[in-house]
Amino acid sequence: MIDTKYQSKGNGEVAMKKLIERIKEDIQHRVIYISFEPENVWAKRLYEKLGFDEDGRVIDGEVVYKLEY
């Protein structure tokens, strides 16, 4: 989560890119799953920009996206 005063400055994207690279270092896993509230259009845009695709599931009211690598 990024504090409101630091949002819309690219910090979330930089953090997510670093996190994705760290996860990819673990060669045992080939998919990253993430979920967010459907009305969060900013999260949707960010995750799609990073290569995530909709998984087709909704869990506890949150849309599930996945990144296969």
C-alpha positions in Angstrom: 0.0 0.0 0.0 1.2 3.5 -0.9 0.3 6.4 1.4 -2.1 8.9 -0.3 0.5 11.7 -0.4 2.8 9.4 -2.4 0.3 8.0 -4.9 0.2 8.8 -8.6 4.0 9.3 -8.6 5.0 5.9 -10.0 6.0 4.5 -6.6 3.5 1.6 -6.8 4.7 0.6 -10.2 8.4 0.6 -9.2 7.6 -1.4 -6.1 5.6 -4.0 -8.0 8.3 -4.4 -10.7 10.9 -5.1 -8.0 8.5 -7.5 -6.2 7.8 -9.4 -9.5 11.5 -9.7 -10.2 12.1 -11.1 -6.7 9.3 -13.6 -7.1 10.6 -14.7 -10.5 13.9 -15.6 -8.9 12.1 -18.6 -7.3 12.2 -21.0 -10.2 9.7 -23.3 -8.5 6.8 -21.0 -9.3 5.6 -19.9 -12.7 2.5 -17.8 -11.8 1.8 -14.8 -9.6 -1.8 -14.2 -8.4 -3.1 -10.9 -7.1 -6.5 -9.7 -6.2 -8.2 -6.3 -5.8 -11.6 -4.7 -5.4 -13.4 -4.4 -8.8 -14.0 -0.7 -8.4 -10.2 0.0 -8.0 -9.6 1.1 -11.6 -6.1 2.3 -10.7 -5.0 -1.1 -9.5 -6.6 -2.7 -12.6 -4.6 -0.4 -14.9 -1.4 -0.9 -13.0 -1.6 -4.7 -13.0 -2.6 -4.9 -16.6 0.3 -2.6 -17.5 2.6 -5.0 -15.7 1.3 -8.0 -17.7 -1.4 -9.4 -15.4 -4.5 -10.9 -17.0 -7.9 -11.5 -15.5 -8.1 -15.0 -14.0 -11.9 -15.3 -14.3 -12.4 -15.7 -10.5 -13.8 -13.5 -7.8 -12.8 -14.4 -4.3 -14.3 -12.6 -1.3 -15.5 -9.8 -3.7 -12.1 -9.3 -5.2 -11.2 -9.8 -8.9 -8.3 -12.3 -9.3 -5.5 -11.5 -11.8 -2.5 -13.6 -12.7 0.9 -13.2 -14.3 2.4 -16.3 -16.0 6.1 -16.2 -16.7 
